[in-house]
């Protein structure tokens, strides 16, 4: 996934049940286990989202299951808040997928 080139929220861009789509979009699977930098950026993203009116749960950084709960990307309050956190979203994707 290219920074600024993807569409949708971070939750919709990293939570995808079809692994082949993730590989096609990103060119590689996420780097697991997530680095300390990726975890820090994900926590900064949840803080940013909260500052803009929506409380996300703590990101699941275990490497097992989705980072955010399924369906998060369909919640209007989340989508509205996510528009203000795009730079953090893109940083998280670059760190997790190694994409520029």
C-alpha positions in Angstrom: 0.0 0.0 0.0 1.4 3.4 -0.9 1.2 6.2 1.6 -1.6 8.5 0.5 -2.4 6.3 -2.4 -4.7 3.9 -0.6 -8.4 4.6 0.0 -10.3 4.1 3.2 -9.4 4.1 6.8 -6.5 2.4 8.5 -8.9 -0.3 9.8 -10.3 -1.0 6.4 -6.9 -1.0 4.8 -5.3 -3.4 7.3 -8.3 -5.6 8.2 -9.0 -7.7 5.2 -10.2 -11.3 5.4 -8.9 -12.1 2.0 -5.1 -12.5 2.5 -4.5 -12.5 -1.3 -6.0 -9.0 -1.6 -3.6 -7.8 1.2 -0.6 -9.3 -0.7 -1.8 -7.8 -4.0 -2.4 -4.3 -2.5 0.7 -4.2 -0.3 3.1 -6.5 -2.3 4.0 -8.4 0.9 2.4 -9.6 4.1 2.7 -7.4 7.2 5.9 -7.8 9.1 5.2 -10.0 12.1 5.8 -9.7 14.9 5.0 -6.0 14.7 8.0 -3.9 15.6 8.1 -1.6 18.6 7.8 1.3 16.1 4.7 -0.1 14.5 3.1 -0.6 17.9 4.0 2.9 19.0 2.5 4.3 15.8 -0.7 2.2 16.2 -1.1 3.6 19.7 -0.5 7.1 18.4 -3.3 6.4 15.8 -5.8 5.3 18.4 -4.9 8.4 20.5 -5.5 10.6 17.4 -8.8 9.0 16.7 -9.9 9.5 20.3 -8.9 13.2 20.1 -11.2 13.5 17.1 -14.2 11.9 18.8 -14.1 8.1 18.6 -12.6 5.7 21.1 -10.9 2.7 19.4 -10.0 -0.3 21.5 -6.4 -1.0 22.2 -4.9 -2.3 18.9 -4.4 -6.1 18.8 -0.6 -6.3 18.1 -0.2 -10.0 18.9 -0.1 -11.0 15.2 -3.2 -13.2 15.8 -6.5 -11.7 14.5 -7.3 -8.3 13.3 -5.6 -5.2 14.6 -9.0 -3.5 15.1 -12.3 -5.3 15.5 -14.1 -6.4 12.3 -16.5 -3.7 11.1 -14.7 -0.8 12.7 -14.3 0.8 9.2 -18.1 0.9 8.8 -18.7 3.0 11.9 -19.4 6.6 10.9 -17.8 8.2 14.0 -14.6 6.3 13.3 -14.5 7.2 9.6 -15.0 10.8 10.5 -12.2 10.8 13.1 -9.9 8.9 10.8 -9.9 11.7 8.2 -7.9 13.8 10.7 -5.3 11.0 11.3 -4.2 10.1 7.7 -0.5 10.9 8.2 -0.4 8.6 11.2 -2.3 5.9 9.3 0.1 6.1 6.4 3.1 5.9 8.8 1.6 2.8 10.4 1.1 1.1 7.0 4.7 1.9 5.9 6.0 0.5 9.1 3.8 -2.7 9.1 4.2 -3.4 5.4 7.4 -1.8 4.4 5.6 0.1 1.7 6.4 3.7 0.7 
